[in-house]
Amino acid sequence: MNFSDEVISNLDDLKNFLFLIEKGALGLNGVEGVGMATSNADGRRFIAVFGAQHQLLYGRWVSEEVFQNGQDMVRNGISKDS
């Protein structure tokens, strides 16, 4: 599992990150989905990229604003027009 120290701090960056995942640009194999999550260790919010059986393949921290306002984008995906 890889976890980036970079923080996604705005919705445009979240959209770009989701686009990279969708296009396979991060080189992750076996991606099954993405979701927002909260770290049990410290309560920080992050976006998780999941593989089979909900295995965490990759994570990136997100700001609280992105966590609160980007959930629909993560849940529903991004459109080519947005």
N, C-alpha and C positions, 0 to 999 in steps of 0.2 A: 504494500500500500504506500502510495506517495501522498504527501501532504505539503502543499505549498505554503510558505510564510506570507505570500502576497495576500492582500486584503482587497476584495471586490467592494468598492465603496460607493458605486452608483449603478443605476439600472442599465445604462448603456454598456458598462463593463460586464454586467451580468449577462446581457444579451449576447455580447461578443463571446463570452466564455461558453455559453450554451451552444452557440453556432460552432465553435471549435470542437466541442464534444460531438455534436451532430454530424459534422463532416469528418470526424476521425483524425483531426489535426494534432491531437495530443499524443497519438500513438498508443492509446489504451486498447487492450484487447478484451473482448467479451463484455462490453458495456451493455447493461440491461436497463438502466434507468438512472435518473438523478432525483435528488430530493434535498430539502432543507433539513438541517439537524442542529442539535445543541450538544456541545461537548459535556459529558458527564464530569470530567475532571475540573473544568473551570467555568462552565456556563457560556462559553463563547459560541457564537453562531457560525455555521459553515454550510457550504453546499457540498453534498456528497455525490460521488459517481459510483454507482453500484454495479457489481457483476452478478453472476449466478448466485442464488441463495443469499442475496443481500450482502454479499461480501463487499467491503469498502475498497474500491480500487484507487480512488483519488479524492482528495478533499482540498477545498480552498476556503479560507476564512471570508466572511462577509460582514459588513457593518450591520448594525441593528436596523437602520433604515432600509437597507437592501433586503434583510430578512423579512421585515414587516410588509414591504411593498412589492417584493419580487416573487412572492409565493405563487401567484397565478401564472406568471411567466414560466416558472419552473414546472408547475403542475401541467399546464396546457401546451408547453412548447412555444417556440417562436415561429412567427410567420415570415415568409420572405419579404413581405411588404412592410413589416414593422421596423 
